[in-house]
Amino acid sequence: MRSDIHPKYQDITVVCGCGNEVEIGSVNTEMTVEICSACHPFFTGKQKLIDTAGRIEKFKKRYAKHFEEKK
């Protein structure tokens, strides 16, 4: 095996958007994530609604006639 071809493996801190920090080993020097197990709805049991660019309103507007016929 050739020496000095592998990246250096080190302990780093991963920072989540919610402020949670986790120590892991990686070849990266730093890492940030948007969602972690401390704030993900599956793990917390709380539903968090993230509406980007009005997608929910667009969906409701598109299918408003269909929903009113059901009632």
N, C-alpha and C positions, 0 to 999 in steps of 0.2 A: 504494500500500500504506500502511496505517496504521502509525504508529510506536508503540513501547512497548506492544504487545499480546502479544508473544512472551515466554515464560519465559526466565530467564537460564540459559544453558548453561555448565556449569562442570565441572572435573575433580574427581572424587570417588574415594574408596577403598571398594571393595566388600569386606566381610569375610565369610568363610565360617565355618561352624560348626567346621571342622577347624583354623581359624587362618590359612588362606591369605588373602592380601590381593591385590587386583588393582586397578589404576588404570584407570578408564574415564571417559568424558564422559557427563554426564547432566543433566537438569533437576532431579533430586532432590538433596537435601543429603547424605543418607547412605543406605546400602543394606546389608542383611545377607541372606545366603542360607544354606540348610541344607546343600546339596550343590553342589560345584563340580567342575571337571575334575580337580583334584588328588586328590579323594577319591571320585569317582563310580566304581562298579565297572566300568563299560564302559571307562573310560579307564585305570584302574589294573590291570585284569585280575584283581583279587581280588574274590571275592564277599563281600559284607557282608550278613548276615541281620538284618533289622530286624523284630522281631515285636511288633506293637502289639496289645495286649489279648488275647493268646493265640489269635490267628487260626490259627496253625499247629496248635496242639493241638486246636482246635475242628474243623479240617478232618480231622485224623487220627482223631479220635474218631468223626466222622460216617461216614467211609469205612473204618473198621477192618475191618468184616466183609467188605467187597469185596476189600481187600488180602489177607486171610487165605485167601479162596477161591482167589485167584490162585496162592498158594504150594502 
